[in-house]
Amino acid sequence: GWVGFALLLIPPIKLLRAMGREGWRDPFVRWTLFGCGLILVYAAMDFPLQNPAVLALFAVLFATAVKVGLLPPEEDSEGTRIS
């Protein structure tokens, strides 16, 4: 029921919050999470996540976006941040 649904939402929400504001600045992260959001919007109207390929695509997109968002920002040789 609702308790199980809430327990399933806790890990993704914690991962997204762990990225902080710095992780969201990367356009790759934003567009990848936008793709995940589109899959979830489509899932509200149909059942695409029953297809293993779509579920795997969602999982890979989400994991990649979170991992890239958690990486520290790059700096050049002078110590200035590259964005």
mmCIF file of the N, C-alpha and C atoms, coordinates in Angstrom:
data_MODEL
# 
_entry.id   MODEL 
# 
loop_
_atom_site.group_PDB 
_atom_site.id 
_atom_site.type_symbol 
_atom_site.label_atom_id 
_atom_site.label_alt_id 
_atom_site.label_comp_id 
_atom_site.label_asym_id 
_atom_site.label_entity_id 
_atom_site.label_seq_id 
_atom_site.pdbx_PDB_ins_code 
_atom_site.Cartn_x 
_atom_site.Cartn_y 
_atom_site.Cartn_z 
_atom_site.occupancy 
_atom_site.B_iso_or_equiv 
_atom_site.pdbx_formal_charge 
_atom_site.auth_seq_id 
_atom_site.auth_comp_id 
_atom_site.auth_asym_id 
_atom_site.auth_atom_id 
_atom_site.pdbx_PDB_model_num 
ATOM 1   N N  . GLY A 1 1  ? 0.806  -1.176 0.000   1.00 0.00 ? 1  GLY A N  1 
ATOM 2   C CA . GLY A 1 1  ? 0.000  0.000  0.000   1.00 0.00 ? 1  GLY A CA 1 
ATOM 3   C C  . GLY A 1 1  ? 0.859  1.254  0.000   1.00 0.00 ? 1  GLY A C  1 
ATOM 4   N N  . TRP A 1 2  ? 0.371  2.240  0.672   1.00 0.00 ? 2  TRP A N  1 
ATOM 5   C CA . TRP A 1 2  ? 1.052  3.541  0.697   1.00 0.00 ? 2  TRP A CA 1 
ATOM 6   C C  . TRP A 1 2  ? 2.375  3.492  1.447   1.00 0.00 ? 2  TRP A C  1 
ATOM 7   N N  . VAL A 1 3  ? 2.448  2.652  2.474   1.00 0.00 ? 3  VAL A N  1 
ATOM 8   C CA . VAL A 1 3  ? 3.694  2.556  3.240   1.00 0.00 ? 3  VAL A CA 1 
ATOM 9   C C  . VAL A 1 3  ? 4.807  1.978  2.361   1.00 0.00 ? 3  VAL A C  1 
ATOM 10  N N  . GLY A 1 4  ? 4.513  0.929  1.627   1.00 0.00 ? 4  GLY A N  1 
ATOM 11  C CA . GLY A 1 4  ? 5.492  0.345  0.715   1.00 0.00 ? 4  GLY A CA 1 
ATOM 12  C C  . GLY A 1 4  ? 5.906  1.309  -0.377  1.00 0.00 ? 4  GLY A C  1 
ATOM 13  N N  . PHE A 1 5  ? 4.934  2.054  -0.910  1.00 0.00 ? 5  PHE A N  1 
ATOM 14  C CA . PHE A 1 5  ? 5.224  3.056  -1.933  1.00 0.00 ? 5  PHE A CA 1 
ATOM 15  C C  . PHE A 1 5  ? 6.149  4.135  -1.380  1.00 0.00 ? 5  PHE A C  1 
ATOM 16  N N  . ALA A 1 6  ? 5.886  4.585  -0.162  1.00 0.00 ? 6  ALA A N  1 
ATOM 17  C CA . ALA A 1 6  ? 6.731  5.603  0.465   1.00 0.00 ? 6  ALA A CA 1 
ATOM 18  C C  . ALA A 1 6  ? 8.142  5.060  0.713   1.00 0.00 ? 6  ALA A C  1 
ATOM 19  N N  . LEU A 1 7  ? 8.248  3.806  1.118   1.00 0.00 ? 7  LEU A N  1 
ATOM 20  C CA . LEU A 1 7  ? 9.562  3.207  1.343   1.00 0.00 ? 7  LEU A CA 1 
ATOM 21  C C  . LEU A 1 7  ? 10.351 3.073  0.046   1.00 0.00 ? 7  LEU A C  1 
ATOM 22  N N  . LEU A 1 8  ? 9.665  2.859  -1.070  1.00 0.00 ? 8  LEU A N  1 
ATOM 23  C CA . LEU A 1 8  ? 10.344 2.794  -2.360  1.00 0.00 ? 8  LEU A CA 1 
ATOM 24  C C  . LEU A 1 8  ? 10.845 4.158  -2.814  1.00 0.00 ? 8  LEU A C  1 
ATOM 25  N N  . LEU A 1 9  ? 10.205 5.225  -2.376  1.00 0.00 ? 9  LEU A N  1 
ATOM 26  C CA . LEU A 1 9  ? 10.593 6.570  -2.785  1.00 0.00 ? 9  LEU A CA 1 
ATOM 27  C C  . LEU A 1 9  ? 11.745 7.149  -1.969  1.00 0.00 ? 9  LEU A C  1 
ATOM 28  N N  . ILE A 1 10 ? 11.993 6.611  -0.795  1.00 0.00 ? 10 ILE A N  1 
ATOM 29  C CA . ILE A 1 10 ? 13.015 7.182  0.089   1.00 0.00 ? 10 ILE A CA 1 
ATOM 30  C C  . ILE A 1 10 ? 14.418 7.149  -0.539  1.00 0.00 ? 10 ILE A C  1 
ATOM 31  N N  . PRO A 1 11 ? 14.910 6.022  -1.064  1.00 0.00 ? 11 PRO A N  1 
ATOM 32  C CA . PRO A 1 11 ? 16.280 6.029  -1.616  1.00 0.00 ? 11 PRO A CA 1 
ATOM 33  C C  . PRO A 1 11 ? 16.484 7.007  -2.775  1.00 0.00 ? 11 PRO A C  1 
ATOM 34  N N  . PRO A 1 12 ? 15.592 7.061  -3.787  1.00 0.00 ? 12 PRO A N  1 
ATOM 35  C CA . PRO A 1 12 ? 15.829 8.036  -4.861  1.00 0.00 ? 12 PRO A CA 1 
ATOM 36  C C  . PRO A 1 12 ? 15.785 9.480  -4.371  1.00 0.00 ? 12 PRO A C  1 
ATOM 37  N N  . ILE A 1 13 ? 14.903 9.782  -3.447  1.00 0.00 ? 13 ILE A N  1 
ATOM 38  C CA . ILE A 1 13 ? 14.807 11.150 -2.937  1.00 0.00 ? 13 ILE A CA 1 
ATOM 39  C C  . ILE A 1 13 ? 16.074 11.515 -2.166  1.00 0.00 ? 13 ILE A C  1 
ATOM 40  N N  . LYS A 1 14 ? 16.594 10.573 -1.362  1.00 0.00 ? 14 LYS A N  1 
ATOM 41  C CA . LYS A 1 14 ? 17.822 10.837 -0.614  1.00 0.00 ? 14 LYS A CA 1 
ATOM 42  C C  . LYS A 1 14 ? 19.005 11.040 -1.566  1.00 0.00 ? 14 LYS A C  1 
ATOM 43  N N  . LEU A 1 15 ? 19.053 10.262 -2.643  1.00 0.00 ? 15 LEU A N  1 
ATOM 44  C CA . LEU A 1 15 ? 20.140 10.424 -3.612  1.00 0.00 ? 15 LEU A CA 1 
ATOM 45  C C  . LEU A 1 15 ? 20.059 11.785 -4.302  1.00 0.00 ? 15 LEU A C  1 
ATOM 46  N N  . LEU A 1 16 ? 18.859 12.196 -4.676  1.00 0.00 ? 16 LEU A N  1 
ATOM 47  C CA . LEU A 1 16 ? 18.701 13.490 -5.338  1.00 0.00 ? 16 LEU A CA 1 
ATOM 48  C C  . LEU A 1 16 ? 19.041 14.637 -4.391  1.00 0.00 ? 16 LEU A C  1 
ATOM 49  N N  . ARG A 1 17 ? 18.680 14.501 -3.130  1.00 0.00 ? 17 ARG A N  1 
ATOM 50  C CA . ARG A 1 17 ? 19.014 15.550 -2.157  1.00 0.00 ? 17 ARG A CA 1 
ATOM 51  C C  . ARG A 1 17 ? 20.504 15.578 -1.865  1.00 0.00 ? 17 ARG A C  1 
ATOM 52  N N  . ALA A 1 18 ? 21.181 14.421 -1.952  1.00 0.00 ? 18 ALA A N  1 
ATOM 53  C CA . ALA A 1 18 ? 22.622 14.365 -1.691  1.00 0.00 ? 18 ALA A CA 1 
ATOM 54  C C  . ALA A 1 18 ? 23.408 15.114 -2.761  1.00 0.00 ? 18 ALA A C  1 
ATOM 55  N N  . MET A 1 19 ? 22.837 15.234 -3.957  1.00 0.00 ? 19 MET A N  1 
ATOM 56  C CA . MET A 1 19 ? 23.521 15.966 -5.024  1.00 0.00 ? 19 MET A CA 1 
ATOM 57  C C  . MET A 1 19 ? 23.644 17.438 -4.684  1.00 0.00 ? 19 MET A C  1 
ATOM 58  N N  . GLY A 1 20 ? 22.714 17.977 -3.936  1.00 0.00 ? 20 GLY A N  1 
ATOM 59  C CA . GLY A 1 20 ? 22.758 19.391 -3.581  1.00 0.00 ? 20 GLY A CA 1 
ATOM 60  C C  . GLY A 1 20 ? 22.575 20.286 -4.797  1.00 0.00 ? 20 GLY A C  1 
ATOM 61  N N  . ARG A 1 21 ? 22.821 21.552 -4.608  1.00 0.00 ? 21 ARG A N  1 
ATOM 62  C CA . ARG A 1 21 ? 22.651 22.513 -5.710  1.00 0.00 ? 21 ARG A CA 1 
ATOM 63  C C  . ARG A 1 21 ? 23.745 22.388 -6.765  1.00 0.00 ? 21 ARG A C  1 
ATOM 64  N N  . GLU A 1 22 ? 24.944 21.982 -6.352  1.00 0.00 ? 22 GLU A N  1 
ATOM 65  C CA . GLU A 1 22 ? 26.050 21.884 -7.302  1.00 0.00 ? 22 GLU A CA 1 
ATOM 66  C C  . GLU A 1 22 ? 25.795 20.812 -8.358  1.00 0.00 ? 22 GLU A C  1 
ATOM 67  N N  . GLY A 1 23 ? 25.201 19.707 -7.969  1.00 0.00 ? 23 GLY A N  1 
ATOM 68  C CA . GLY A 1 23 ? 24.967 18.619 -8.913  1.00 0.00 ? 23 GLY A CA 1 
ATOM 69  C C  . GLY A 1 23 ? 23.971 18.960 -9.997  1.00 0.00 ? 23 GLY A C  1 
ATOM 70  N N  . TRP A 1 24 ? 23.059 19.865 -9.700  1.00 0.00 ? 24 TRP A N  1 
ATOM 71  C CA . TRP A 1 24 ? 22.023 20.221 -10.672 1.00 0.00 ? 24 TRP A CA 1 
ATOM 72  C C  . TRP A 1 24 ? 22.518 21.218 -11.711 1.00 0.00 ? 24 TRP A C  1 
ATOM 73  N N  . ARG A 1 25 ? 23.705 21.782 -11.531 1.00 0.00 ? 25 ARG A N  1 
ATOM 74  C CA . ARG A 1 25 ? 24.212 22.788 -12.476 1.00 0.00 ? 25 ARG A CA 1 
ATOM 75  C C  . ARG A 1 25 ? 24.677 22.170 -13.787 1.00 0.00 ? 25 ARG A C  1 
ATOM 76  N N  . ASP A 1 26 ? 25.037 20.919 -13.760 1.00 0.00 ? 26 ASP A N  1 
ATOM 77  C CA . ASP A 1 26 ? 25.515 20.256 -14.966 1.00 0.00 ? 26 ASP A CA 1 
ATOM 78  C C  . ASP A 1 26 ? 24.338 19.995 -15.907 1.00 0.00 ? 26 ASP A C  1 
ATOM 79  N N  . PRO A 1 27 ? 24.400 20.468 -17.155 1.00 0.00 ? 27 PRO A N  1 
ATOM 80  C CA . PRO A 1 27 ? 23.286 20.253 -18.086 1.00 0.00 ? 27 PRO A CA 1 
ATOM 81  C C  . PRO A 1 27 ? 23.037 18.774 -18.370 1.00 0.00 ? 27 PRO A C  1 
ATOM 82  N N  . PHE A 1 28 ? 24.104 17.964 -18.355 1.00 0.00 ? 28 PHE A N  1 
ATOM 83  C CA . PHE A 1 28 ? 23.922 16.531 -18.582 1.00 0.00 ? 28 PHE A CA 1 
ATOM 84  C C  . PHE A 1 28 ? 23.014 15.932 -17.519 1.00 0.00 ? 28 PHE A C  1 
ATOM 85  N N  . VAL A 1 29 ? 23.217 16.319 -16.267 1.00 0.00 ? 29 VAL A N  1 
ATOM 86  C CA . VAL A 1 29 ? 22.405 15.803 -15.163 1.00 0.00 ? 29 VAL A CA 1 
ATOM 87  C C  . VAL A 1 29 ? 20.958 16.251 -15.331 1.00 0.00 ? 29 VAL A C  1 
ATOM 88  N N  . ARG A 1 30 ? 20.760 17.527 -15.629 1.00 0.00 ? 30 ARG A N  1 
ATOM 89  C CA . ARG A 1 30 ? 19.390 18.040 -15.780 1.00 0.00 ? 30 ARG A CA 1 
ATOM 90  C C  . ARG A 1 30 ? 18.642 17.353 -16.905 1.00 0.00 ? 30 ARG A C  1 
ATOM 91  N N  . TRP A 1 31 ? 19.290 17.202 -18.069 1.00 0.00 ? 31 TRP A N  1 
ATOM 92  C CA . TRP A 1 31 ? 18.602 16.578 -19.198 1.00 0.00 ? 31 TRP A CA 1 
ATOM 93  C C  . TRP A 1 31 ? 18.374 15.088 -18.973 1.00 0.00 ? 31 TRP A C  1 
ATOM 94  N N  . THR A 1 32 ? 19.305 14.428 -18.310 1.00 0.00 ? 32 THR A N  1 
ATOM 95  C CA . THR A 1 32 ? 19.128 13.001 -18.030 1.00 0.00 ? 32 THR A CA 1 
ATOM 96  C C  . THR A 1 32 ? 17.974 12.788 -17.053 1.00 0.00 ? 32 THR A C  1 
ATOM 97  N N  . LEU A 1 33 ? 17.898 13.619 -16.016 1.00 0.00 ? 33 LEU A N  1 
ATOM 98  C CA . LEU A 1 33 ? 16.775 13.506 -15.079 1.00 0.00 ? 33 LEU A CA 1 
ATOM 99  C C  . LEU A 1 33 ? 15.460 13.930 -15.734 1.00 0.00 ? 33 LEU A C  1 
ATOM 100 N N  . PHE A 1 34 ? 15.534 14.847 -16.698 1.00 0.00 ? 34 PHE A N  1 
ATOM 101 C CA . PHE A 1 34 ? 14.336 15.210 -17.459 1.00 0.00 ? 34 PHE A CA 1 
ATOM 102 C C  . PHE A 1 34 ? 13.822 13.992 -18.239 1.00 0.00 ? 34 PHE A C  1 
ATOM 103 N N  . GLY A 1 35 ? 14.757 13.210 -18.807 1.00 0.00 ? 35 GLY A N  1 
ATOM 104 C CA . GLY A 1 35 ? 14.370 11.976 -19.493 1.00 0.00 ? 35 GLY A CA 1 
ATOM 105 C C  . GLY A 1 35 ? 13.720 10.977 -18.542 1.00 0.00 ? 35 GLY A C  1 
ATOM 106 N N  . CYS A 1 36 ? 14.243 10.875 -17.328 1.00 0.00 ? 36 CYS A N  1 
ATOM 107 C CA . CYS A 1 36 ? 13.630 10.004 -16.316 1.00 0.00 ? 36 CYS A CA 1 
ATOM 108 C C  . CYS A 1 36 ? 12.231 10.498 -15.977 1.00 0.00 ? 36 CYS A C  1 
ATOM 109 N N  . GLY A 1 37 ? 12.086 11.816 -15.871 1.00 0.00 ? 37 GLY A N  1 
ATOM 110 C CA . GLY A 1 37 ? 10.771 12.387 -15.581 1.00 0.00 ? 37 GLY A CA 1 
ATOM 111 C C  . GLY A 1 37 ? 9.769  12.102 -16.692 1.00 0.00 ? 37 GLY A C  1 
ATOM 112 N N  . LEU A 1 38 ? 10.214 12.164 -17.948 1.00 0.00 ? 38 LEU A N  1 
ATOM 113 C CA . LEU A 1 38 ? 9.322  11.851 -19.061 1.00 0.00 ? 38 LEU A CA 1 
ATOM 114 C C  . LEU A 1 38 ? 8.856  10.403 -19.007 1.00 0.00 ? 38 LEU A C  1 
ATOM 115 N N  . ILE A 1 39 ? 9.765  9.507  -18.645 1.00 0.00 ? 39 ILE A N  1 
ATOM 116 C CA . ILE A 1 39 ? 9.366  8.099  -18.509 1.00 0.00 ? 39 ILE A CA 1 
ATOM 117 C C  . ILE A 1 39 ? 8.322  7.958  -17.408 1.00 0.00 ? 39 ILE A C  1 
ATOM 118 N N  . LEU A 1 40 ? 8.485  8.678  -16.287 1.00 0.00 ? 40 LEU A N  1 
ATOM 119 C CA . LEU A 1 40 ? 7.510  8.599  -15.191 1.00 0.00 ? 40 LEU A CA 1 
ATOM 120 C C  . LEU A 1 40 ? 6.170  9.206  -15.579 1.00 0.00 ? 40 LEU A C  1 
ATOM 121 N N  . VAL A 1 41 ? 6.185  10.296 -16.358 1.00 0.00 ? 41 VAL A N  1 
ATOM 122 C CA . VAL A 1 41 ? 4.925  10.889 -16.840 1.00 0.00 ? 41 VAL A CA 1 
ATOM 123 C C  . VAL A 1 41 ? 4.210  9.899  -17.746 1.00 0.00 ? 41 VAL A C  1 
ATOM 124 N N  . TYR A 1 42 ? 4.961  9.264  -18.637 1.00 0.00 ? 42 TYR A N  1 
ATOM 125 C CA . TYR A 1 42 ? 4.380  8.256  -19.515 1.00 0.00 ? 42 TYR A CA 1 
ATOM 126 C C  . TYR A 1 42 ? 3.851  7.066  -18.706 1.00 0.00 ? 42 TYR A C  1 
ATOM 127 N N  . ALA A 1 43 ? 4.559  6.720  -17.619 1.00 0.00 ? 43 ALA A N  1 
ATOM 128 C CA . ALA A 1 43 ? 4.139  5.608  -16.779 1.00 0.00 ? 43 ALA A CA 1 
ATOM 129 C C  . ALA A 1 43 ? 2.832  5.911  -16.048 1.00 0.00 ? 43 ALA A C  1 
ATOM 130 N N  . ALA A 1 44 ? 2.515  7.187  -15.865 1.00 0.00 ? 44 ALA A N  1 
ATOM 131 C CA . ALA A 1 44 ? 1.256  7.548  -15.208 1.00 0.00 ? 44 ALA A CA 1 
ATOM 132 C C  . ALA A 1 44 ? 0.062  7.248  -16.118 1.00 0.00 ? 44 ALA A C  1 
ATOM 133 N N  . MET A 1 45 ? 0.273  7.203  -17.434 1.00 0.00 ? 45 MET A N  1 
ATOM 134 C CA . MET A 1 45 ? -0.812 6.977  -18.375 1.00 0.00 ? 45 MET A CA 1 
ATOM 135 C C  . MET A 1 45 ? -0.831 5.566  -18.948 1.00 0.00 ? 45 MET A C  1 
ATOM 136 N N  . ASP A 1 46 ? 0.306  4.904  -18.935 1.00 0.00 ? 46 ASP A N  1 
ATOM 137 C CA . ASP A 1 46 ? 0.419  3.575  -19.529 1.00 0.00 ? 46 ASP A CA 1 
ATOM 138 C C  . ASP A 1 46 ? 1.271  2.724  -18.590 1.00 0.00 ? 46 ASP A C  1 
ATOM 139 N N  . PHE A 1 47 ? 1.680  1.566  -19.020 1.00 0.00 ? 47 PHE A N  1 
ATOM 140 C CA . PHE A 1 47 ? 2.490  0.672  -18.191 1.00 0.00 ? 47 PHE A CA 1 
ATOM 141 C C  . PHE A 1 47 ? 3.814  0.349  -18.871 1.00 0.00 ? 47 PHE A C  1 
ATOM 142 N N  . PRO A 1 48 ? 4.646  1.368  -19.172 1.00 0.00 ? 48 PRO A N  1 
ATOM 143 C CA . PRO A 1 48 ? 5.892  1.078  -19.892 1.00 0.00 ? 48 PRO A CA 1 
ATOM 144 C C  . PRO A 1 48 ? 6.942  0.394  -19.027 1.00 0.00 ? 48 PRO A C  1 
ATOM 145 N N  . LEU A 1 49 ? 6.843  0.523  -17.712 1.00 0.00 ? 49 LEU A N  1 
ATOM 146 C CA . LEU A 1 49 ? 7.867  -0.046 -16.848 1.00 0.00 ? 49 LEU A CA 1 
ATOM 147 C C  . LEU A 1 49 ? 7.726  -1.560 -16.699 1.00 0.00 ? 49 LEU A C  1 
ATOM 148 N N  . GLN A 1 50 ? 6.664  -2.142 -17.288 1.00 0.00 ? 50 GLN A N  1 
ATOM 149 C CA . GLN A 1 50 ? 6.556  -3.602 -17.313 1.00 0.00 ? 50 GLN A CA 1 
ATOM 150 C C  . GLN A 1 50 ? 7.481  -4.197 -18.365 1.00 0.00 ? 50 GLN A C  1 
ATOM 151 N N  . ASN A 1 51 ? 7.911  -3.361 -19.304 1.00 0.00 ? 51 ASN A N  1 
ATOM 152 C CA . ASN A 1 51 ? 8.872  -3.784 -20.317 1.00 0.00 ? 51 ASN A CA 1 
ATOM 153 C C  . ASN A 1 51 ? 10.265 -3.698 -19.705 1.00 0.00 ? 51 ASN A C  1 
ATOM 154 N N  . PRO A 1 52 ? 11.013 -4.799 -19.664 1.00 0.00 ? 52 PRO A N  1 
ATOM 155 C CA . PRO A 1 52 ? 12.332 -4.766 -19.024 1.00 0.00 ? 52 PRO A CA 1 
ATOM 156 C C  . PRO A 1 52 ? 13.294 -3.756 -19.652 1.00 0.00 ? 52 PRO A C  1 
ATOM 157 N N  . ALA A 1 53 ? 13.190 -3.525 -20.940 1.00 0.00 ? 53 ALA A N  1 
ATOM 158 C CA . ALA A 1 53 ? 14.096 -2.584 -21.596 1.00 0.00 ? 53 ALA A CA 1 
ATOM 159 C C  . ALA A 1 53 ? 13.849 -1.159 -21.110 1.00 0.00 ? 53 ALA A C  1 
ATOM 160 N N  . VAL A 1 54 ? 12.592 -0.776 -20.947 1.00 0.00 ? 54 VAL A N  1 
ATOM 161 C CA . VAL A 1 54 ? 12.273 0.572  -20.486 1.00 0.00 ? 54 VAL A CA 1 
ATOM 162 C C  . VAL A 1 54 ? 12.673 0.726  -19.023 1.00 0.00 ? 54 VAL A C  1 
ATOM 163 N N  . LEU A 1 55 ? 12.434 -0.287 -18.224 1.00 0.00 ? 55 LEU A N  1 
ATOM 164 C CA . LEU A 1 55 ? 12.830 -0.247 -16.814 1.00 0.00 ? 55 LEU A CA 1 
ATOM 165 C C  . LEU A 1 55 ? 14.350 -0.156 -16.681 1.00 0.00 ? 55 LEU A C  1 
ATOM 166 N N  . ALA A 1 56 ? 15.074 -0.910 -17.500 1.00 0.00 ? 56 ALA A N  1 
ATOM 167 C CA . ALA A 1 56 ? 16.538 -0.851 -17.463 1.00 0.00 ? 56 ALA A CA 1 
ATOM 168 C C  . ALA A 1 56 ? 17.031 0.521  -17.922 1.00 0.00 ? 56 ALA A C  1 
ATOM 169 N N  . LEU A 1 57 ? 16.399 1.088  -18.954 1.00 0.00 ? 57 LEU A N  1 
ATOM 170 C CA . LEU A 1 57 ? 16.774 2.418  -19.421 1.00 0.00 ? 57 LEU A CA 1 
ATOM 171 C C  . LEU A 1 57 ? 16.570 3.455  -18.319 1.00 0.00 ? 57 LEU A C  1 
ATOM 172 N N  . PHE A 1 58 ? 15.431 3.395  -17.630 1.00 0.00 ? 58 PHE A N  1 
ATOM 173 C CA . PHE A 1 58 ? 15.168 4.321  -16.532 1.00 0.00 ? 58 PHE A CA 1 
ATOM 174 C C  . PHE A 1 58 ? 16.214 4.177  -15.437 1.00 0.00 ? 58 PHE A C  1 
ATOM 175 N N  . ALA A 1 59 ? 16.524 2.947  -15.059 1.00 0.00 ? 59 ALA A N  1 
ATOM 176 C CA . ALA A 1 59 ? 17.499 2.703  -13.986 1.00 0.00 ? 59 ALA A CA 1 
ATOM 177 C C  . ALA A 1 59 ? 18.887 3.208  -14.371 1.00 0.00 ? 59 ALA A C  1 
ATOM 178 N N  . VAL A 1 60 ? 19.299 2.960  -15.613 1.00 0.00 ? 60 VAL A N  1 
ATOM 179 C CA . VAL A 1 60 ? 20.625 3.405  -16.054 1.00 0.00 ? 60 VAL A CA 1 
ATOM 180 C C  . VAL A 1 60 ? 20.674 4.931  -16.143 1.00 0.00 ? 60 VAL A C  1 
ATOM 181 N N  . LEU A 1 61 ? 19.633 5.559  -16.683 1.00 0.00 ? 61 LEU A N  1 
ATOM 182 C CA . LEU A 1 61 ? 19.599 7.021  -16.760 1.00 0.00 ? 61 LEU A CA 1 
ATOM 183 C C  . LEU A 1 61 ? 19.654 7.647  -15.372 1.00 0.00 ? 61 LEU A C  1 
ATOM 184 N N  . PHE A 1 62 ? 18.853 7.130  -14.457 1.00 0.00 ? 62 PHE A N  1 
ATOM 185 C CA . PHE A 1 62 ? 18.805 7.694  -13.107 1.00 0.00 ? 62 PHE A CA 1 
ATOM 186 C C  . PHE A 1 62 ? 20.140 7.514  -12.397 1.00 0.00 ? 62 PHE A C  1 
ATOM 187 N N  . ALA A 1 63 ? 20.705 6.309  -12.475 1.00 0.00 ? 63 ALA A N  1 
ATOM 188 C CA . ALA A 1 63 ? 21.978 6.044  -11.795 1.00 0.00 ? 63 ALA A CA 1 
ATOM 189 C C  . ALA A 1 63 ? 23.106 6.896  -12.382 1.00 0.00 ? 63 ALA A C  1 
ATOM 190 N N  . THR A 1 64 ? 23.117 7.062  -13.702 1.00 0.00 ? 64 THR A N  1 
ATOM 191 C CA . THR A 1 64 ? 24.152 7.876  -14.342 1.00 0.00 ? 64 THR A CA 1 
ATOM 192 C C  . THR A 1 64 ? 24.021 9.340  -13.934 1.00 0.00 ? 64 THR A C  1 
ATOM 193 N N  . ALA A 1 65 ? 22.792 9.850  -13.932 1.00 0.00 ? 65 ALA A N  1 
ATOM 194 C CA . ALA A 1 65 ? 22.582 11.255 -13.562 1.00 0.00 ? 65 ALA A CA 1 
ATOM 195 C C  . ALA A 1 65 ? 23.000 11.509 -12.121 1.00 0.00 ? 65 ALA A C  1 
ATOM 196 N N  . VAL A 1 66 ? 22.647 10.616 -11.223 1.00 0.00 ? 66 VAL A N  1 
ATOM 197 C CA . VAL A 1 66 ? 23.009 10.803 -9.811  1.00 0.00 ? 66 VAL A CA 1 
ATOM 198 C C  . VAL A 1 66 ? 24.521 10.698 -9.631  1.00 0.00 ? 66 VAL A C  1 
ATOM 199 N N  . LYS A 1 67 ? 25.152 9.733  -10.297 1.00 0.00 ? 67 LYS A N  1 
ATOM 200 C CA . LYS A 1 67 ? 26.602 9.566  -10.157 1.00 0.00 ? 67 LYS A CA 1 
ATOM 201 C C  . LYS A 1 67 ? 27.346 10.790 -10.692 1.00 0.00 ? 67 LYS A C  1 
ATOM 202 N N  . VAL A 1 68 ? 26.947 11.304 -11.841 1.00 0.00 ? 68 VAL A N  1 
ATOM 203 C CA . VAL A 1 68 ? 27.591 12.493 -12.400 1.00 0.00 ? 68 VAL A CA 1 
ATOM 204 C C  . VAL A 1 68 ? 27.309 13.702 -11.509 1.00 0.00 ? 68 VAL A C  1 
ATOM 205 N N  . GLY A 1 69 ? 26.102 13.786 -10.955 1.00 0.00 ? 69 GLY A N  1 
ATOM 206 C CA . GLY A 1 69 ? 25.764 14.899 -10.073 1.00 0.00 ? 69 GLY A CA 1 
ATOM 207 C C  . GLY A 1 69 ? 26.528 14.885 -8.762  1.00 0.00 ? 69 GLY A C  1 
ATOM 208 N N  . LEU A 1 70 ? 26.974 13.719 -8.323  1.00 0.00 ? 70 LEU A N  1 
ATOM 209 C CA . LEU A 1 70 ? 27.728 13.608 -7.071  1.00 0.00 ? 70 LEU A CA 1 
ATOM 210 C C  . LEU A 1 70 ? 29.225 13.824 -7.251  1.00 0.00 ? 70 LEU A C  1 
ATOM 211 N N  . LEU A 1 71 ? 29.704 13.858 -8.502  1.00 0.00 ? 71 LEU A N  1 
ATOM 212 C CA . LEU A 1 71 ? 31.124 14.081 -8.740  1.00 0.00 ? 71 LEU A CA 1 
ATOM 213 C C  . LEU A 1 71 ? 31.509 15.494 -8.334  1.00 0.00 ? 71 LEU A C  1 
ATOM 214 N N  . PRO A 1 72 ? 32.716 15.672 -7.800  1.00 0.00 ? 72 PRO A N  1 
ATOM 215 C CA . PRO A 1 72 ? 33.152 17.043 -7.451  1.00 0.00 ? 72 PRO A CA 1 
ATOM 216 C C  . PRO A 1 72 ? 33.376 17.849 -8.728  1.00 0.00 ? 72 PRO A C  1 
ATOM 217 N N  . PRO A 1 73 ? 33.183 19.170 -8.658  1.00 0.00 ? 73 PRO A N  1 
ATOM 218 C CA . PRO A 1 73 ? 33.399 19.991 -9.855  1.00 0.00 ? 73 PRO A CA 1 
ATOM 219 C C  . PRO A 1 73 ? 34.868 19.983 -10.270 1.00 0.00 ? 73 PRO A C  1 
ATOM 220 N N  . GLU A 1 74 ? 35.090 20.051 -11.578 1.00 0.00 ? 74 GLU A N  1 
ATOM 221 C CA . GLU A 1 74 ? 36.453 20.042 -12.098 1.00 0.00 ? 74 GLU A CA 1 
ATOM 222 C C  . GLU A 1 74 ? 37.081 21.419 -11.955 1.00 0.00 ? 74 GLU A C  1 
ATOM 223 N N  . GLU A 1 75 ? 38.390 21.426 -11.795 1.00 0.00 ? 75 GLU A N  1 
ATOM 224 C CA . GLU A 1 75 ? 39.139 22.685 -11.714 1.00 0.00 ? 75 GLU A CA 1 
ATOM 225 C C  . GLU A 1 75 ? 40.271 22.627 -12.724 1.00 0.00 ? 75 GLU A C  1 
ATOM 226 N N  . ASP A 1 76 ? 40.601 23.783 -13.307 1.00 0.00 ? 76 ASP A N  1 
ATOM 227 C CA . ASP A 1 76 ? 41.739 23.818 -14.231 1.00 0.00 ? 76 ASP A CA 1 
ATOM 228 C C  . ASP A 1 76 ? 43.032 23.987 -13.440 1.00 0.00 ? 76 ASP A C  1 
ATOM 229 N N  . SER A 1 77 ? 44.150 24.168 -14.129 1.00 0.00 ? 77 SER A N  1 
ATOM 230 C CA . SER A 1 77 ? 45.447 24.228 -13.458 1.00 0.00 ? 77 SER A CA 1 
ATOM 231 C C  . SER A 1 77 ? 45.588 25.454 -12.553 1.00 0.00 ? 77 SER A C  1 
ATOM 232 N N  . GLU A 1 78 ? 44.788 26.493 -12.783 1.00 0.00 ? 78 GLU A N  1 
ATOM 233 C CA . GLU A 1 78 ? 44.858 27.698 -11.955 1.00 0.00 ? 78 GLU A CA 1 
ATOM 234 C C  . GLU A 1 78 ? 43.937 27.627 -10.748 1.00 0.00 ? 78 GLU A C  1 
ATOM 235 N N  . GLY A 1 79 ? 43.167 26.554 -10.632 1.00 0.00 ? 79 GLY A N  1 
ATOM 236 C CA . GLY A 1 79 ? 42.287 26.381 -9.485  1.00 0.00 ? 79 GLY A CA 1 
ATOM 237 C C  . GLY A 1 79 ? 40.906 26.980 -9.654  1.00 0.00 ? 79 GLY A C  1 
ATOM 238 N N  . THR A 1 80 ? 40.581 27.410 -10.876 1.00 0.00 ? 80 THR A N  1 
ATOM 239 C CA . THR A 1 80 ? 39.239 27.953 -11.099 1.00 0.00 ? 80 THR A CA 1 
ATOM 240 C C  . THR A 1 80 ? 38.324 26.830 -11.573 1.00 0.00 ? 80 THR A C  1 
ATOM 241 N N  . ARG A 1 81 ? 37.072 26.939 -11.204 1.00 0.00 ? 81 ARG A N  1 
ATOM 242 C CA . ARG A 1 81 ? 36.093 25.900 -11.502 1.00 0.00 ? 81 ARG A CA 1 
ATOM 243 C C  . ARG A 1 81 ? 35.720 25.934 -12.978 1.00 0.00 ? 81 ARG A C  1 
ATOM 244 N N  . ILE A 1 82 ? 35.663 24.751 -13.588 1.00 0.00 ? 82 ILE A N  1 
ATOM 245 C CA . ILE A 1 82 ? 35.242 24.621 -14.983 1.00 0.00 ? 82 ILE A CA 1 
ATOM 246 C C  . ILE A 1 82 ? 33.789 24.199 -14.984 1.00 0.00 ? 82 ILE A C  1 
ATOM 247 N N  . SER A 1 83 ? 32.927 24.966 -15.651 1.00 0.00 ? 83 SER A N  1 
ATOM 248 C CA . SER A 1 83 ? 31.502 24.610 -15.728 1.00 0.00 ? 83 SER A CA 1 
ATOM 249 C C  . SER A 1 83 ? 31.039 24.618 -17.151 1.00 0.00 ? 83 SER A C  1 
# 
